[in-house]
Amino acid sequence: MQEQNRVAAWHALATDTVLTQLQSTAAGLSSGEARERLQQQGPNALPAAASRSMLARFLSQFNNLLIYVLLGSAVVTALLQHWVDTGVILAVVLINAVFGFVQEGRAEKALDAVKAMVSSRANVLRDGLRMAVPAEELVAGDCVLLEAGDRVPADLRLLRASSLRLDEAMLTGESVAVDKSADPVVVDAALGDRFSMAYSGTLVAAGQGLGVVVATGPRTELGQISTMLGSVQTLATPLTRLMDRFARQLTVTILSLSALMFCFALWVRDYDTADAFIAVVGIAVSAIPEGLPVVMTIALAIGVQRMAARYAIVRSLPAVETLGAVSVICSDKTGTLTRNEMSVRAVVLPGSRFDIEGEGYAPQGHFTLAGEEIEPALHPQLLHFATGAALCNDAHVRHAEGTAWTVEGDPMEGALVTLATRAGLDVERLRQDWRRLDEVPFDAVHRYMATLHRPVDAPAVVFVKGAPEQVLAMCRDQQGAEGLQALDAAYWLEQVDALAAKGYRVLGLASFAPEDAKDRVDMADVKDLTLFGVLGMIDPP
């Protein structure tokens, strides 16, 4: 069955067929069957790559012909009791080794972080009961329950999905969460289009689901990535090839000249053998460019530090030079080479458009109107829009000391939270004051999300956000600066097209007032809305 698990196109099979092939049921495996399969298949863990010891990594930094020549020179100068020269040469060699050792250690830690993407616990159905088990004990045929905030513990074929959305950026590069369903897709669907699958290491951004394990450990998509990383062949960079050639040529030249000088001193100048040898050694040592490794190491170390400031870990110092020689990077899609940080760039209200600047999810930013920077607090319409964007939202933006601002949940919703924060709103306080009573989760079918709130000392309100054409179709009027206005559908469609033409993802935001006594909202209630406006967001490169 393990071989079958590797080759079956699970995403294209009906759920009943998947369960039959895995010899499982929608109620999961029995505990006894799970233990037996665990013995056969092995733990659901990424294989530990053979790692070198710290001593081996340190000694490998000396594996260079020029370093060998320098070490030989240090020995000779020490024998001649030229201690200053010996100290300088050894310091050069040691500095080079320490830089390389430290940087390689950082890089290996970054690669090991891939293993941390596998969830430590998983909620499964066994013996027909829900239970939490270590992710390492999952086997093919286990039924796993998924909820918002979970990290998928193994490759799953979904059996049930309720408004389920997964953040698959670590596999596909797409910053927008993907809607999932239990319906099979075509056999030749690309990884990002396999909507019936949940892959190990991805995050549940919203909704709930149930899936059956089809691959564990190294057989998962994440496991294959880890295996490829561990089997990457080490190649010589252009710089190391050039330095090796230079070192060989220099060594041959110095040794040849030294031999000629020794013969000349011995046979032509009638030097004593010892004196001739000392003179030749001095010439050889002086010919070695001991400053070259220092200059090269410092230059590469500066490049490494600049890369680290941009969150890029360089495993080997010479690789910086190779990266600098790259002239063209080919990418299969636009979303791959982005920051995975959605950011709202424009908010369009009736008769006005605000442009927003800011980095990532950080609260710092500024708003401009007609090219002039403005204070959001002086624009009630903008604040009302930002309030709705923050409340019709399940994401949280966090910041730990010494780290960047990150989002917990859907990156698009995280961008809306940041918009409200940049507008000067206290999102957490806002959510406390505007207590959420009910919601209609986002679904790919109806393409919107609605949340019912009852603020302190104010009537209840329902905020609705979603695809602009869907929200517009449900609206009857729009919120102008002076009050309600007739809906200008042509204006809004023109604004949506303008934002989309700039590569923005566009969302519409609206609201309506439900019956005061009502504390629930369903899809039948979402109609006759008042449109606030639309926004455009982008995942910058």
N, C-alpha and C positions, 0 to 999 in steps of 0.2 A: 504493500500500500504506500510505502514511502516513495518509491519510484513514481507511482501514479500521481502522488501529490505534487511532484515537481513538474510534470508535463501537462496535467489537465488544465484546460481553459475554463477555470471555475467561473469566471465572470460571464461566460456565455451559456452556462447550464442553468436549467430551472432548479429552484430550491429543492424540490423533491428528489431530483436526480443527484444533486450534490450530497444530500443526506444519505441516499442509498449507496453511493460510491464510497462514502466515508464510514458506512456502517454505523450511522448515528441517527438520532431523532431530534425533533425540536425541543424535547425535554432534556437533552444532553445525554452524557454517558453515565454509566454507573461508576461508583468509586473504584470498584475492582477492575473494571475495564480500563479506566484512566491510568491506574497504577501499572497495569500490564503494558499498555501502549507507551508509557513513559520509559519503561525498561527497554522497549524495542526501538523507540525513536530518539531517545536521549533528551536532555533538558532543553527547554526553550531559551537558549542563551547563545549569544554570539561567541564563536570560538576565540579563545585567547591566542593572539599572535605571539610567536616566539620573540621575546624581547631580549635585547642585549643588556648585560649588566652595566652599571654605571662605570666600572673600570674599563670595560670593553669599549664603551662609547667614548670615554676620555682618550684612551690609547689610539682609537681610530683617527683622532684629529691630527696625529703625527704621521699618518700614512700619505706622505707627499715627498717627492724626490728632493725638492728644494729644502724641505725641513730636514731631510736626512743629511744634506750637505751642510746645513747650518749646525746640526748636532755634531757632525764630524769636526767642523771648525771649532765648536766650543770645546771639544775634547783636546784638540791640538793646542788651542790657546791656553787651556788649563795646564797642559803638560809644560808649556813654555812659561807658565806662571804669569800670564797676562790677564790678571783677574778682572780688570774692568771690562776688557773685551769679552771675556767669558760671560760675565754677568749680563752685559747688553744682549748678547746673542741668545742666551737662555731666556731672558725676559721677553724677547720678541717671540720666541717659540711658545712660551707659556701663555702669553696674552692671546695669541692666535688659537691655541687649544681651548682656553677657557671660553672665549667667545663662541666658538663652534659647539662646545659641549653644552653650554647653557641654552643656546638657541635650538639645538636639536632636541633637548629635553622638553622645551616649551611646545615644540611641534608635536612630539609624541603624545603629550598630554591632550592636545587638541584633537588628535586622531582618536584617542581613547574615549573622548567625549561622545563619540557615535554610540558606544555601548550603553551610555546612560540614557539613550532615547527609548530604551525598552522599559515598559512599565514594570514596577516591582510587585504590584498586586493586581489581581483581575477578579471581577465578579462573574462567576460561571453558574451554570445549571448542572448539578450532578445529583443523581438519584431523584430527579424531579424537583430539587430544592435549590434555592439561591444560596450561594456561599462564596466567600472570598478566599482565594488560594494564591500562593506565590506564582508570579508569572512564569517562573522557570518550570513549573509543573504542568503547564498547558500542553495538550497533545492534539493531534489532528482528530477532529470529531467533537471536541469540546464546544459547547455553546456559551458564548461570552456576551454579557450584557454591557451596553455602552451608554454612558450618560455625559452630559455637558461637562467639560473639564477633564475627562479621562484621556489618557494616552493609550492608543490601541496596542495591546500586548503581543499580538501575533497577526499574521495575514488572515483576514476573515472574509468569508462569503456571506453577505448580509441576507438574513432570513426575514427581517422586519425592520422598517425604518420609519420613524415618526418625526418629521421635520428635522431629520438628521443632516448635519453639515460638518464636514471635516476640513481641517487645515492641513493640506498636503504640501505645503511650501518646501519642506525638507526633502521631498522626493521630486516634485515637478517644478518648483520655483514660482508657482502661482501664489500670490499673496491673498487672493480671495478664497474664502471657504467654499468647498464644493458640495452641492446638494447630492445626497445619496438616496438610493432606493433599492428595493429587493428585486427589481425586474432585471432579467439578463440583458446583456448588450452583445454586439456582434463579436465574433471570435477575434478579428484582427484589430479590435479597439486598442488605441494607445493607452499607456499606463494612466494618464490623466483623464481618460474618457471611460474608465471602467467604474461606472457609477454604482455598480453592485458590489464593489469590493471596499474593504477598509484595511489599509496596510499598516503593518507594524511600525510604531514610532510616530504615526500621525496623531493629531489632536482632535478631539471632539469639540467643535466650536459651539454647537447648539443641537438640541433635540435628543432623541433616544433611539436605540437600535438593539437588535439581537443578531449576532452573526456566529457562524460555525467556523472553527479553526481549520484552515486548509494547508497552512505551512507554518513551521516553527523554526526558531534558531537560524542557522545558516541558510535554510531553504526559503526564508522570507526575502522580499525585495530589499529590505534594509540589511539583511544578512549577506546578500550578494554584493551590496555596495561595500560592506566591511571586508568581505573576502577579497574584492578587487583592490581595495586600499592596501591590504596586507601583502598582496602579491605584486605590487608595482615594482618593475625592474629599475634598479638604480642606474642612471645614465650619467655620463660625464657631461658637464655643462660646457659651453664654449669657452668660458673663462678657465675652468680647470684643465681642459684640453690644451689651451694656449700656454698656461703656466707649466704643465707637464712637459710640453715640447721645449719651452724656453729653458726649463731646468735641465733637461737632458742635453740640449745644445751647450748650455753654460758649463755643465759638469765636464763634458767631453773637451770643451775648449780650455777650461782651467787646468784639467789634468794633463792635456797635451802640452800646453805652454809650460806647466810646471816641470814636466819631464825634460823638455828642451832646455829650460833654464838650469836644471840640475846638471845636465850633461855639459852645458856651456860653462857653468861655474866650476865643475870638477875637472874638465879636460882642457878648457881654453884658459881659464883664469887660475888654475891650479889651487882651487879652494880645498880645504880639508873637507872630508865627507860630511862630518857633523855640521860644519859651518854652512856648507852648500845646502844641506837639508833644511836648516833653520831659515835660511834666506828664501828658499822655495816655499816653505810653509807660510811665511809672512806674505809673500806675493799672492798665494792662493787664497789666504783668508781675506786679504784686502780686496781681491777681485770679486768676492761673493757679495751681492747686493743685499746685505742683511736688513736694510731699511725697506726693501720691497714688500715683504710679508706684512710689516707693520702698516704701511700706507694702504695696502690692499685690504687688510683686515678692518682698519678704521673706516675706510670708504664704504665697505660692504655693511659694517655694523650700523653706520648712519642710515643707510638704506633700509636695513631691517627695522630700526626704531621708527622710521617714518611709516613703514608698512604696518607695524604694530599699532601705531596711533590710529590707523584706519581699520583696526580689528582684523588684520591679515597676519597669520602666523607663518613665518618662513622657517622651514626645517633646516635648510643648509644655507650658509652665508653666500656661497657662489650662485645660488639660485636667484638672488636679487639681480645679478647682472644679466642672467638669462631672461628674466621677466622684463627687464629694461630693454632688451633687444626685440621684444614682441612688437610687431607693427600692425597685425590684424588679428582680431579675435572673432571667430565665427560662432554664432549662437543660433540655435534652432528656433527660438521664439523670443519675443520681446520681454516676456515676464521673467525670464531666467536671470538676467543681470540687473535686478532691481534690489532695493534695500529691504523688501518685505515689510515696509512701513507705510501703510496707507495714510494719506494726508489730504484734508479738504483744502482745495485751492480757490474755490469760488462758491458764493452763495447768491442766488438770484431771487429777489423778492419783487412784488409788483412795482414796476417802475424804477428799480435800482438794482445794481450788482455790486457786491463786495468781493474784493480779492484778498486772500489770506496768505501770509508768508510765515514760515516756521519750519523747524527741523524735527522730523520724526514725530514722536508722541510727546515731546517736551511741551510744557504749558506756555513757554515763551513764544511770542509771535505778534504780528501786527496786522491790522485791517486797513485796506484802502478803499476809497469810494471816489470814482472818477479821477484816479491818480493821486488823490490827496489822502494822507494817513488820517484816520479818524479814531475816536474813542468809542468802543462798542456800547458803553453805558449810556451814551447819548442817543442811541438808536433803539427804541423799544421794540420795533419790528424784528430787528436782528436778534435781540435777546430772547424774544418769544420763540423765534425759530430755533435758536440754540437750546432753549429749554426743552422743546419737544424732541430735538435730536438726542439729548442726553437721557430723557426719560423713556423713550421708545427704544430701549437699548439694554442689552444684557452684559456688555463688556465692562471691564475695569482696567484702568491704566495705573500701573504701579511704578514705584521708583525706590530702589534700595541704594544706600550710600555707596558711592563709587561705581555704580553701574548706570547703564542707559535706561531711559523710560521704556517699559515694555507693556504689552497688552495681554490681558487674560480674556480670551474669547475671540470673537470674530474680528480680524483686523479692520474691516470696514466700520464696524461699530466702535472700535477703539478710536478711529479717526473722528467720529462724531463726538465722543467724549472729550477728545482733545480740542475740538472746535469750541465746545461749551466752556472748557477751562480757559482757552485763550480769550474768550469773550468776557472773562472775569467772573464766571459762575463757579460756585462751590458745588460740584456735582454730587458728592456724597451727602451734603446737607440738603441739596435739592431733592434727592431720592428719599430722604427721610421725611421731608415736609410734604412731598407729593406721593403718598403711599400708593403702591401698586396693588390693585384688587384682583385683576384678571388680565389675561392676554390671549391673543391669537398668534401662535408662533408663525414665523416665516415659513412658507412652503413654496416649492418651485411651481406648484399648480396655480395658486392664487397670487403669488409674487408680492406679498406685502406682509408686514407685521403690525399688529395693533395692540396697544396696552391701555388699560383702564386705570385711571388715577383719581384719587379723591384728596385734593389738597386741604390744608388746614383752613377752616372758615371760608371755603369757596366751593362752588358746584363741581361735581365730577366732570372729567374730560377724558376723551379717548384720543390718543395720538396715533397716527398711522404713517408709516414710512414704507417705501417700496419702489418698484420699477415705475418711472415717471409716467409712462403711458397708462399703466394700470391705475395709479393714484388719480391721474387726471380724469379717467373714465368714471370714477366714483365721486367726483367733486361737482357741486352745484354753484359754488361761488368762491371768491378769493378774499384774503385778508389784506386790505390796503392800509395805508397810513392813517386814513381818516375813518376807517370802518370797513364793513363788508362791501364788496364790489361784484359786479357780474363777472363770471369766469370768462377770461379771454383765452380760449384754447389755442388759437393760432399763435398768440404771443408766446405761450409756454412751449409749444412744439418747436418754434423757432429757437428759443433759448436752449432747449434740450439738444437740438441738432448742433448748435454752436459749441456747446460744451463737449459733446461727443466728438466733434471734428478736431478738438484739441487733444484727444486721447483720454479724456476724463471718463470715469465711471459716474453715472448720473443717478441720483435718488430724488424722489419727490417726498414732501412732508406735508401732512394735512391733519385736521382734527375734526371732531364733532362732539356735541354735548349730549350724553345719554340721559335717560330718565334718572332723576335724582336718587330714587330708591333702589336703582339697579346696581348690583355689585358683581355682575358677570357680563362678559361681552362675547359674542360669537360672530361668525362670518355674516349671518343674516343682518346683524346690526350695522355693519360697516357699509354705509351708503350716505348720500347727501352730505358729503364732506366739505369743509372749508379749506382751500389750499393755502398754505403758508408760502411755499416757494420750492425751489429745487436747488440742489448743490452738485458740484463736480469735485471728484477726488481722484487722486492718482498715486501710484506707487512709484516714487521717483527713482531714476537710475543711480 
